Amino acid sequence: MSDWVDVAAIEDFPAGAVRGVEVDGAQVAVFNVDGTCYAIENICPHDGGILTGGTVEGDVVICPRHAARFCIRTGKVLAPPAYEDVAVFPVRIQAGVVQVRDERWD
């Protein structure tokens, strides 16, 4: 079972913030959308670009390379050129710290 990985203190991670973090070798993007934190894989399945450099519009992140769109809440692909969803990771707030983990291989 993978361990929870600290992302940031909740007071240092306001609404609209995004951070990339490595969790058990996976690149993960953690977003604060309107006060709720979500985590998705930080790699665009279209060509392997990093999503954290993209524009965030509400609960959608737009890949900075070719403008594929993904729902931050669900990982669902919303617009080509990507056609595959990205993985979603559990997030929790523990003792005032945002944490994420990768439980895909547990």
N, CA, C and O atoms as a Tinker XYZ file with bonds, in Angstrom:
   424  protein
     1  N      0.847000   -1.180000    0.000000    73     2
     2  CA     0.000000    0.000000    0.000000    64     1     3
     3  C      0.891000    1.241000    0.000000    63     2     4     5
     4  O      1.840000    1.327000    0.779000    81     3
     5  N      0.587000    2.191000   -0.864000    73     3     6
     6  CA     1.394000    3.411000   -0.926000    64     5     7
     7  C      1.075000    4.317000    0.257000    63     6     8     9
     8  O     -0.009000    4.253000    0.836000    81     7
     9  N      2.028000    5.148000    0.594000    73     7    10
    10  CA     1.856000    6.095000    1.688000    64     9    11
    11  C      1.263000    7.397000    1.164000    63    10    12    13
    12  O      1.367000    7.717000   -0.020000    81    11
    13  N      0.647000    8.128000    2.062000    73    11    14
    14  CA     0.168000    9.466000    1.729000    64    13    15
    15  C      1.378000   10.380000    1.600000    63    14    16    17
    16  O      2.315000   10.291000    2.393000    81    15
    17  N      1.358000   11.257000    0.603000    73    15    18
    18  CA     2.447000   12.192000    0.339000    64    17    19
    19  C      1.935000   13.604000    0.588000    63    18    20    21
    20  O      0.876000   13.985000    0.088000    81    19
    21  N      2.697000   14.383000    1.368000    73    19    22
    22  CA     2.323000   15.771000    1.642000    64    21    23
    23  C      2.490000   16.627000    0.385000    63    22    24    25
    24  O      3.489000   16.529000   -0.327000    81    23
    25  N      1.482000   17.469000    0.134000    73    23    26
    26  CA     1.512000   18.395000   -0.999000    64    25    27
    27  C      1.815000   19.805000   -0.503000    63    26    28    29
    28  O      2.743000   20.456000   -0.983000    81    27
    29  N      1.023000   20.270000    0.461000    73    27    30
    30  CA     1.192000   21.623000    1.007000    64    29    31
    31  C      0.289000   21.784000    2.214000    63    30    32    33
    32  O     -0.688000   21.054000    2.375000    81    31
    33  N      0.623000   22.742000    3.056000    73    31    34
    34  CA    -0.292000   23.115000    4.130000    64    33    35
    35  C     -1.524000   23.737000    3.484000    63    34    36    37
    36  O     -1.401000   24.506000    2.532000    81    35
    37  N     -2.691000   23.416000    3.984000    73    35    38
    38  CA    -3.922000   23.901000    3.371000    64    37    39
    39  C     -3.950000   25.427000    3.310000    63    38    40    41
    40  O     -4.494000   25.984000    2.356000    81    39
    41  N     -3.388000   26.111000    4.283000    73    39    42
    42  CA    -3.394000   27.578000    4.244000    64    41    43
    43  C     -2.450000   28.134000    3.168000    63    42    44    45
    44  O     -2.564000   29.299000    2.785000    81    43
    45  N     -1.535000   27.315000    2.689000    73    43    46
    46  CA    -0.627000   27.714000    1.605000    64    45    47
    47  C     -1.093000   27.194000    0.248000    63    46    48    49
    48  O     -0.361000   27.279000   -0.738000    81    47
    49  N     -2.313000   26.656000    0.199000    73    47    50
    50  CA    -2.828000   26.046000   -1.024000    64    49    51
    51  C     -4.253000   26.564000   -1.263000    63    50    52    53
    52  O     -5.223000   25.818000   -1.125000    81    51
    53  N     -4.368000   27.854000   -1.623000    73    51    54
    54  CA    -5.691000   28.479000   -1.746000    64    53    55
    55  C     -6.455000   28.014000   -2.988000    63    54    56    57
    56  O     -5.894000   27.363000   -3.870000    81    55
    57  N     -7.733000   28.358000   -3.039000    73    55    58
    58  CA    -8.546000   28.057000   -4.225000    64    57    59
    59  C     -7.846000   28.598000   -5.465000    63    58    60    61
    60  O     -7.353000   29.726000   -5.474000    81    59
    61  N     -7.812000   27.780000   -6.506000    73    59    62
    62  CA    -7.144000   28.147000   -7.754000    64    61    63
    63  C     -5.703000   27.683000   -7.845000    63    62    64    65
    64  O     -5.094000   27.755000   -8.913000    81    63
    65  N     -5.148000   27.207000   -6.733000    73    63    66
    66  CA    -3.748000   26.766000   -6.722000    64    65    67
    67  C     -3.618000   25.393000   -7.367000    63    66    68    69
    68  O     -4.562000   24.604000   -7.373000    81    67
    69  N     -2.444000   25.123000   -7.905000    73    67    70
    70  CA    -2.117000   23.819000   -8.474000    64    69    71
    71  C     -0.659000   23.515000   -8.154000    63    70    72    73
    72  O      0.196000   24.400000   -8.198000    81    71
    73  N     -0.390000   22.268000   -7.836000    73    71    74
    74  CA     0.981000   21.836000   -7.549000    64    73    75
    75  C      1.207000   20.459000   -8.141000    63    74    76    77
    76  O      0.312000   19.613000   -8.158000    81    75
    77  N      2.407000   20.254000   -8.621000    73    75    78
    78  CA     2.813000   18.937000   -9.076000    64    77    79
    79  C      3.601000   18.254000   -7.985000    63    78    80    81
    80  O      4.373000   18.897000   -7.274000    81    79
    81  N      3.411000   16.948000   -7.846000    73    79    82
    82  CA     4.112000   16.175000   -6.828000    64    81    83
    83  C      4.328000   14.762000   -7.373000    63    82    84    85
    84  O      3.531000   14.267000   -8.169000    81    83
    85  N      5.401000   14.128000   -6.940000    73    83    86
    86  CA     5.644000   12.741000   -7.323000    64    85    87
    87  C      5.143000   11.823000   -6.217000    63    86    88    89
    88  O      5.444000   12.027000   -5.041000    81    87
    89  N      4.376000   10.809000   -6.607000    73    87    90
    90  CA     3.822000    9.846000   -5.661000    64    89    91
    91  C      4.170000    8.447000   -6.161000    63    90    92    93
    92  O      3.623000    7.984000   -7.162000    81    91
    93  N      5.068000    7.790000   -5.470000    73    91    94
    94  CA     5.474000    6.432000   -5.853000    64    93    95
    95  C      5.853000    6.343000   -7.328000    63    94    96    97
    96  O      5.507000    5.374000   -8.004000    81    95
    97  N      6.560000    7.350000   -7.824000    73    95    98
    98  CA     7.024000    7.368000   -9.208000    64    97    99
    99  C      6.031000    7.934000  -10.196000    63    98   100   101
   100  O      6.374000    8.126000  -11.362000    81    99
   101  N      4.812000    8.209000   -9.768000    73    99   102
   102  CA     3.799000    8.797000  -10.654000    64   101   103
   103  C      3.818000   10.313000  -10.517000    63   102   104   105
   104  O      3.962000   10.845000   -9.416000    81   103
   105  N      3.671000   11.005000  -11.643000    73   103   106
   106  CA     3.553000   12.453000  -11.631000    64   105   107
   107  C      2.086000   12.810000  -11.410000    63   106   108   109
   108  O      1.214000   12.397000  -12.175000    81   107
   109  N      1.820000   13.589000  -10.345000    73   107   110
   110  CA     0.453000   13.905000   -9.945000    64   109   111
   111  C      0.292000   15.420000   -9.879000    63   110   112   113
   112  O      1.160000   16.128000   -9.370000    81   111
   113  N     -0.835000   15.906000  -10.404000    73   111   114
   114  CA    -1.191000   17.326000  -10.311000    64   113   115
   115  C     -2.310000   17.450000   -9.282000    63   114   116   117
   116  O     -3.329000   16.766000   -9.380000    81   115
   117  N     -2.118000   18.323000   -8.298000    73   115   118
   118  CA    -3.118000   18.540000   -7.259000    64   117   119
   119  C     -3.672000   19.953000   -7.436000    63   118   120   121
   120  O     -2.919000   20.926000   -7.487000    81   119
   121  N     -4.987000   20.051000   -7.528000    73   119   122
   122  CA    -5.673000   21.317000   -7.779000    64   121   123
   123  C     -6.597000   21.637000   -6.616000    63   122   124   125
   124  O     -7.201000   20.736000   -6.033000    81   123
   125  N     -6.711000   22.918000   -6.276000    73   123   126
   126  CA    -7.721000   23.384000   -5.339000    64   125   127
   127  C     -8.778000   24.091000   -6.178000    63   126   128   129
   128  O     -8.558000   25.199000   -6.665000    81   127
   129  N     -9.931000   23.436000   -6.341000    73   127   130
   130  CA   -11.031000   23.981000   -7.123000    64   129   131
   131  C    -12.116000   24.426000   -6.154000    63   130   132   133
   132  O    -12.803000   23.599000   -5.554000    81   131
   133  N    -12.265000   25.726000   -6.006000    73   131   134
   134  CA   -13.297000   26.283000   -5.131000    64   133   135
   135  C    -13.252000   25.718000   -3.718000    63   134   136   137
   136  O    -14.294000   25.490000   -3.105000    81   135
   137  N    -12.046000   25.493000   -3.200000    73   135   138
   138  CA   -11.887000   25.025000   -1.828000    64   137   139
   139  C    -11.852000   23.516000   -1.645000    63   138   140   141
   140  O    -11.667000   23.032000   -0.529000    81   139
   141  N    -12.027000   22.771000   -2.722000    73   139   142
   142  CA   -11.934000   21.312000   -2.664000    64   141   143
   143  C    -10.730000   20.873000   -3.477000    63   142   144   145
   144  O    -10.526000   21.338000   -4.598000    81   143
   145  N     -9.928000   19.972000   -2.907000    73   143   146
   146  CA    -8.716000   19.521000   -3.586000    64   145   147
   147  C     -8.957000   18.229000   -4.355000    63   146   148   149
   148  O     -9.621000   17.310000   -3.876000    81   147
   149  N     -8.398000   18.187000   -5.560000    73   147   150
   150  CA    -8.499000   17.031000   -6.458000    64   149   151
   151  C     -7.109000   16.721000   -6.994000    63   150   152   153
   152  O     -6.256000   17.606000   -7.072000    81   151
   153  N     -6.884000   15.472000   -7.360000    73   151   154
   154  CA    -5.585000   15.079000   -7.915000    64   153   155
   155  C     -5.795000   14.182000   -9.127000    63   154   156   157
   156  O     -6.587000   13.240000   -9.097000    81   155
   157  N     -5.062000   14.501000  -10.200000    73   155   158
   158  CA    -5.085000   13.690000  -11.415000    64   157   159
   159  C     -3.644000   13.469000  -11.864000    63   158   160   161
   160  O     -2.723000   14.156000  -11.421000    81   159
   161  N     -3.473000   12.495000  -12.751000    73   159   162
   162  CA    -2.147000   12.263000  -13.311000    64   161   163
   163  C     -1.700000   13.519000  -14.049000    63   162   164   165
   164  O     -2.486000   14.149000  -14.757000    81   163
   165  N     -0.442000   13.872000  -13.880000    73   163   166
   166  CA     0.092000   15.119000  -14.419000    64   165   167
   167  C      0.729000   14.913000  -15.793000    63   166   168   169
   168  O      1.621000   15.667000  -16.181000    81   167
   169  N      0.283000   13.911000  -16.521000    73   167   170
   170  CA     0.827000   13.605000  -17.842000    64   169   171
   171  C     -0.333000   13.523000  -18.830000    63   170   172   173
   172  O     -1.280000   12.764000  -18.622000    81   171
   173  N     -0.255000   14.304000  -19.902000    73   171   174
   174  CA    -1.267000   14.239000  -20.951000    64   173   175
   175  C     -1.069000   12.947000  -21.741000    63   174   176   177
   176  O      0.033000   12.693000  -22.227000    81   175
   177  N     -2.111000   12.124000  -21.880000    73   175   178
   178  CA    -1.956000   10.867000  -22.612000    64   177   179
   179  C     -1.758000   11.054000  -24.116000    63   178   180   181
   180  O     -1.406000   10.103000  -24.815000    81   179
   181  N     -1.977000   12.253000  -24.615000    73   179   182
   182  CA    -1.788000   12.510000  -26.044000    64   181   183
   183  C     -0.324000   12.451000  -26.436000    63   182   184   185
   184  O      0.037000   11.792000  -27.410000    81   183
   185  N      0.532000   13.149000  -25.667000    73   183   186
   186  CA     1.954000   13.149000  -26.041000    64   185   187
   187  C      2.909000   13.233000  -24.862000    63   186   188   189
   188  O      4.101000   13.477000  -25.049000    81   187
   189  N      2.405000   13.034000  -23.658000    73   187   190
   190  CA     3.279000   12.990000  -22.492000    64   189   191
   191  C      3.635000   14.336000  -21.894000    63   190   192   193
   192  O      4.514000   14.408000  -21.035000    81   191
   193  N      2.977000   15.410000  -22.320000    73   191   194
   194  CA     3.237000   16.733000  -21.747000    64   193   195
   195  C      2.714000   16.842000  -20.327000    63   194   196   197
   196  O      1.814000   16.106000  -19.922000    81   195
   197  N      3.285000   17.764000  -19.584000    73   195   198
   198  CA     2.888000   18.013000  -18.193000    64   197   199
   199  C      1.668000   18.940000  -18.177000    63   198   200   201
   200  O      1.660000   19.971000  -18.850000    81   199
   201  N      0.649000   18.574000  -17.414000    73   199   202
   202  CA    -0.585000   19.361000  -17.378000    64   201   203
   203  C     -0.519000   20.574000  -16.462000    63   202   204   205
   204  O     -1.264000   21.531000  -16.672000    81   203
   205  N      0.351000   20.567000  -15.448000    73   203   206
   206  CA     0.360000   21.666000  -14.480000    64   205   207
   207  C      0.751000   23.006000  -15.095000    63   206   208   209
   208  O      0.529000   24.041000  -14.466000    81   207
   209  N      1.310000   23.031000  -16.270000    73   207   210
   210  CA     1.617000   24.303000  -16.930000    64   209   211
   211  C      0.449000   24.851000  -17.719000    63   210   212   213
   212  O      0.542000   25.925000  -18.312000    81   211
   213  N     -0.667000   24.107000  -17.728000    73   211   214
   214  CA    -1.824000   24.509000  -18.521000    64   213   215
   215  C     -2.741000   25.467000  -17.798000    63   214   216   217
   216  O     -2.635000   25.667000  -16.588000    81   215
   217  N     -3.640000   26.053000  -18.557000    73   215   218
   218  CA    -4.651000   26.954000  -18.025000    64   217   219
   219  C     -5.732000   26.147000  -17.328000    63   218   220   221
   220  O     -6.109000   25.068000  -17.786000    81   219
   221  N     -6.230000   26.679000  -16.211000    73   219   222
   222  CA    -7.338000   26.055000  -15.488000    64   221   223
   223  C     -8.554000   26.956000  -15.649000    63   222   224   225
   224  O     -8.504000   28.151000  -15.355000    81   223
   225  N     -9.640000   26.367000  -16.117000    73   223   226
   226  CA   -10.915000   27.078000  -16.257000    64   225   227
   227  C    -11.964000   26.309000  -15.463000    63   226   228   229
   228  O    -12.460000   25.280000  -15.921000    81   227
   229  N    -12.299000   26.802000  -14.284000    73   227   230
   230  CA   -13.237000   26.090000  -13.422000    64   229   231
   231  C    -12.641000   24.771000  -12.987000    63   230   232   233
   232  O    -11.617000   24.743000  -12.304000    81   231
   233  N    -13.279000   23.666000  -13.378000    73   231   234
   234  CA   -12.765000   22.348000  -13.019000    64   233   235
   235  C    -12.147000   21.625000  -14.229000    63   234   236   237
   236  O    -12.137000   20.396000  -14.291000    81   235
   237  N    -11.636000   22.411000  -15.182000    73   235   238
   238  CA   -11.012000   21.869000  -16.391000    64   237   239
   239  C     -9.583000   22.382000  -16.497000    63   238   240   241
   240  O     -9.321000   23.569000  -16.300000    81   239
   241  N     -8.660000   21.474000  -16.810000    73   239   242
   242  CA    -7.293000   21.878000  -17.104000    64   241   243
   243  C     -7.073000   21.664000  -18.597000    63   242   244   245
   244  O     -7.478000   20.651000  -19.167000    81   243
   245  N     -6.416000   22.652000  -19.217000    73   243   246
   246  CA    -6.136000   22.613000  -20.650000    64   245   247
   247  C     -4.648000   22.354000  -20.831000    63   246   248   249
   248  O     -3.813000   23.124000  -20.356000    81   247
   249  N     -4.321000   21.268000  -21.518000    73   247   250
   250  CA    -2.918000   20.921000  -21.738000    64   249   251
   251  C     -2.220000   22.060000  -22.474000    63   250   252   253
   252  O     -2.722000   22.544000  -23.488000    81   251
   253  N     -1.066000   22.490000  -21.968000    73   251   254
   254  CA    -0.372000   23.624000  -22.594000    64   253   255
   255  C      0.243000   23.303000  -23.957000    63   254   256   257
   256  O      0.603000   24.223000  -24.692000    81   255
   257  N      0.370000   22.040000  -24.307000    73   255   258
   258  CA     1.008000   21.681000  -25.579000    64   257   259
   259  C      0.046000   21.691000  -26.755000    63   258   260   261
   260  O      0.323000   22.319000  -27.776000    81   259
   261  N     -1.089000   20.997000  -26.621000    73   259   262
   262  CA    -1.991000   20.870000  -27.771000    64   261   263
   263  C     -3.454000   21.098000  -27.414000    63   262   264   265
   264  O     -4.342000   20.775000  -28.203000    81   263
   265  N     -3.710000   21.649000  -26.234000    73   263   266
   266  CA    -5.043000   22.102000  -25.803000    64   265   267
   267  C     -6.062000   20.995000  -25.540000    63   266   268   269
   268  O     -7.264000   21.260000  -25.545000    81   267
   269  N     -5.610000   19.764000  -25.310000    73   267   270
   270  CA    -6.551000   18.742000  -24.836000    64   269   271
   271  C     -7.086000   19.215000  -23.487000    63   270   272   273
   272  O     -6.387000   19.894000  -22.735000    81   271
   273  N     -8.313000   18.855000  -23.193000    73   271   274
   274  CA    -8.957000   19.288000  -21.946000    64   273   275
   275  C     -9.333000   18.079000  -21.101000    63   274   276   277
   276  O     -9.764000   17.045000  -21.611000    81   275
   277  N     -9.154000   18.245000  -19.779000    73   275   278
   278  CA    -9.464000   17.173000  -18.837000    64   277   279
   279  C    -10.237000   17.738000  -17.657000    63   278   280   281
   280  O     -9.951000   18.840000  -17.186000    81   279
   281  N    -11.220000   16.977000  -17.180000    73   279   282
   282  CA   -11.949000   17.350000  -15.976000    64   281   283
   283  C    -11.063000   17.048000  -14.773000    63   282   284   285
   284  O    -10.609000   15.918000  -14.593000    81   283
   285  N    -10.826000   18.050000  -13.964000    73   283   286
   286  CA    -9.992000   17.901000  -12.770000    64   285   287
   287  C    -10.673000   16.996000  -11.740000    63   286   288   289
   288  O     -9.991000   16.274000  -11.012000    81   287
   289  N    -11.983000   17.024000  -11.670000    73   287   290
   290  CA   -12.726000   16.233000  -10.681000    64   289   291
   291  C    -12.742000   14.736000  -11.009000    63   290   292   293
   292  O    -12.683000   13.895000  -10.112000    81   291
   293  N    -12.823000   14.413000  -12.316000    73   291   294
   294  CA   -13.032000   13.013000  -12.718000    64   293   295
   295  C    -11.898000   12.410000  -13.546000    63   294   296   297
   296  O    -11.819000   11.189000  -13.678000    81   295
   297  N    -11.023000   13.241000  -14.102000    73   295   298
   298  CA    -9.966000   12.758000  -14.982000    64   297   299
   299  C    -10.425000   12.501000  -16.406000    63   298   300   301
   300  O     -9.619000   12.110000  -17.250000    81   299
   301  N    -11.694000   12.710000  -16.689000    73   299   302
   302  CA   -12.242000   12.444000  -18.022000    64   301   303
   303  C    -11.678000   13.425000  -19.052000    63   302   304   305
   304  O    -11.557000   14.622000  -18.793000    81   303
   305  N    -11.335000   12.885000  -20.224000    73   303   306
   306  CA   -10.906000   13.728000  -21.333000    64   305   307
   307  C    -12.153000   14.409000  -21.899000    63   306   308   309
   308  O    -13.189000   13.771000  -22.087000    81   307
   309  N    -12.041000   15.713000  -22.166000    73   307   310
   310  CA   -13.182000   16.493000  -22.640000    64   309   311
   311  C    -13.000000   17.000000  -24.062000    63   310   312   313
   312  O    -13.977000   17.378000  -24.708000    81   311
   313  N    -11.759000   17.016000  -24.567000    73   311   314
   314  CA   -11.513000   17.532000  -25.913000    64   313   315
   315  C    -10.238000   16.928000  -26.476000    63   314   316   317
   316  O     -9.266000   16.733000  -25.746000    81   315
   317  N    -10.236000   16.628000  -27.779000    73   315   318
   318  CA    -9.034000   16.117000  -28.423000    64   317   319
   319  C     -7.962000   17.206000  -28.483000    63   318   320   321
   320  O     -8.269000   18.384000  -28.300000    81   319
   321  N     -6.725000   16.830000  -28.735000    73   319   322
   322  CA    -6.310000   15.616000  -29.396000    64   321   323
   323  C     -6.156000   14.397000  -28.474000    63   322   324   325
   324  O     -5.857000   13.310000  -28.968000    81   323
   325  N     -6.347000   14.535000  -27.181000    73   323   326
   326  CA    -6.302000   13.360000  -26.299000    64   325   327
   327  C     -7.633000   12.616000  -26.391000    63   326   328   329
   328  O     -8.687000   13.227000  -26.566000    81   327
   329  N     -7.572000   11.301000  -26.271000    73   327   330
   330  CA    -8.774000   10.476000  -26.299000    64   329   331
   331  C     -8.856000    9.537000  -25.108000    63   330   332   333
   332  O     -9.817000    8.778000  -24.981000    81   331
   333  N     -7.855000    9.579000  -24.231000    73   331   334
   334  CA    -7.837000    8.732000  -23.041000    64   333   335
   335  C     -7.946000    9.607000  -21.800000    63   334   336   337
   336  O     -7.397000   10.708000  -21.755000    81   335
   337  N     -8.658000    9.109000  -20.796000    73   335   338
   338  CA    -8.759000    9.793000  -19.509000    64   337   339
   339  C     -7.421000    9.726000  -18.782000    63   338   340   341
   340  O     -6.554000    8.922000  -19.127000    81   339
   341  N     -7.263000   10.578000  -17.773000    73   339   342
   342  CA    -6.097000   10.505000  -16.893000    64   341   343
   343  C     -6.537000    9.909000  -15.562000    63   342   344   345
   344  O     -7.700000   10.020000  -15.174000    81   343
   345  N     -5.601000    9.280000  -14.871000    73   343   346
   346  CA    -5.895000    8.657000  -13.578000    64   345   347
   347  C     -6.265000    9.717000  -12.546000    63   346   348   349
   348  O     -5.787000   10.851000  -12.594000    81   347
   349  N     -7.122000    9.324000  -11.618000    73   347   350
   350  CA    -7.545000   10.170000  -10.501000    64   349   351
   351  C     -6.976000    9.560000   -9.227000    63   350   352   353
   352  O     -6.940000    8.338000   -9.078000    81   351
   353  N     -6.534000   10.409000   -8.313000    73   351   354
   354  CA    -5.916000    9.964000   -7.066000    64   353   355
   355  C     -6.690000   10.500000   -5.867000    63   354   356   357
   356  O     -7.230000   11.605000   -5.929000    81   355
   357  N     -6.754000    9.732000   -4.769000    73   355   358
   358  CA    -7.423000   10.222000   -3.564000    64   357   359
   359  C     -6.621000   11.348000   -2.905000    63   358   360   361
   360  O     -5.391000   11.345000   -2.889000    81   359
   361  N     -7.368000   12.302000   -2.365000    73   359   362
   362  CA    -6.786000   13.448000   -1.661000    64   361   363
   363  C     -7.456000   13.540000   -0.302000    63   362   364   365
   364  O     -8.648000   13.264000   -0.167000    81   363
   365  N     -6.690000   13.926000    0.698000    73   363   366
   366  CA    -7.264000   14.175000    2.022000    64   365   367
   367  C     -6.536000   15.353000    2.654000    63   366   368   369
   368  O     -5.439000   15.729000    2.241000    81   367
   369  N     -7.183000   15.925000    3.670000    73   367   370
   370  CA    -6.571000   16.959000    4.500000    64   369   371
   371  C     -6.350000   16.315000    5.858000    63   370   372   373
   372  O     -7.303000   15.914000    6.526000    81   371
   373  N     -5.096000   16.217000    6.260000    73   371   374
   374  CA    -4.742000   15.570000    7.527000    64   373   375
   375  C     -3.905000   16.545000    8.344000    63   374   376   377
   376  O     -2.822000   16.943000    7.914000    81   375
   377  N     -4.391000   16.929000    9.510000    73   375   378
   378  CA    -3.679000   17.864000   10.398000    64   377   379
   379  C     -3.283000   19.134000    9.652000    63   378   380   381
   380  O     -2.187000   19.661000    9.839000    81   379
   381  N     -4.201000   19.622000    8.793000    73   379   382
   382  CA    -3.963000   20.876000    8.078000    64   381   383
   383  C     -3.068000   20.760000    6.861000    63   382   384   385
   384  O     -2.658000   21.774000    6.297000    81   383
   385  N     -2.753000   19.528000    6.443000    73   383   386
   386  CA    -1.865000   19.315000    5.302000    64   385   387
   387  C     -2.623000   18.566000    4.210000    63   386   388   389
   388  O     -3.271000   17.553000    4.475000    81   387
   389  N     -2.537000   19.075000    2.975000    73   387   390
   390  CA    -3.114000   18.385000    1.819000    64   389   391
   391  C     -2.212000   17.201000    1.498000    63   390   392   393
   392  O     -0.997000   17.357000    1.372000    81   391
   393  N     -2.805000   16.019000    1.368000    73   391   394
   394  CA    -2.044000   14.804000    1.068000    64   393   395
   395  C     -2.700000   14.056000   -0.086000    63   394   396   397
   396  O     -3.910000   14.144000   -0.297000    81   395
   397  N     -1.876000   13.316000   -0.829000    73   395   398
   398  CA    -2.352000   12.517000   -1.948000    64   397   399
   399  C     -1.632000   11.176000   -1.927000    63   398   400   401
   400  O     -0.532000   11.064000   -1.386000    81   399
   401  N     -2.259000   10.154000   -2.519000    73   399   402
   402  CA    -1.604000    8.853000   -2.616000    64   401   403
   403  C     -2.024000    8.166000   -3.912000    63   402   404   405
   404  O     -3.043000    8.501000   -4.516000    81   403
   405  N     -1.219000    7.210000   -4.312000    73   403   406
   406  CA    -1.495000    6.411000   -5.502000    64   405   407
   407  C     -1.849000    5.013000   -5.029000    63   406   408   409
   408  O     -0.974000    4.266000   -4.592000    81   407
   409  N     -3.126000    4.651000   -5.111000    73   407   410
   410  CA    -3.559000    3.344000   -4.651000    64   409   411
   411  C     -3.849000    2.394000   -5.813000    63   410   412   413
   412  O     -4.473000    1.350000   -5.621000    81   411
   413  N     -3.394000    2.754000   -7.023000    73   411   414
   414  CA    -3.668000    1.908000   -8.187000    64   413   415
   415  C     -3.035000    0.538000   -8.090000    63   414   416   417
   416  O     -3.569000   -0.420000   -8.647000    81   415
   417  N     -1.910000    0.413000   -7.399000    73   415   418
   418  CA    -1.182000   -0.854000   -7.368000    64   417   419
   419  C     -1.317000   -1.566000   -6.042000    63   418   420   421
   420  O     -0.641000   -2.572000   -5.822000    81   419
   421  N     -2.163000   -1.083000   -5.150000    73   419   422
   422  CA    -2.346000   -1.699000   -3.832000    64   421   423
   423  C     -3.037000   -3.045000   -3.949000    63   422   424
   424  O     -3.273000   -3.708000   -2.938000    81   423
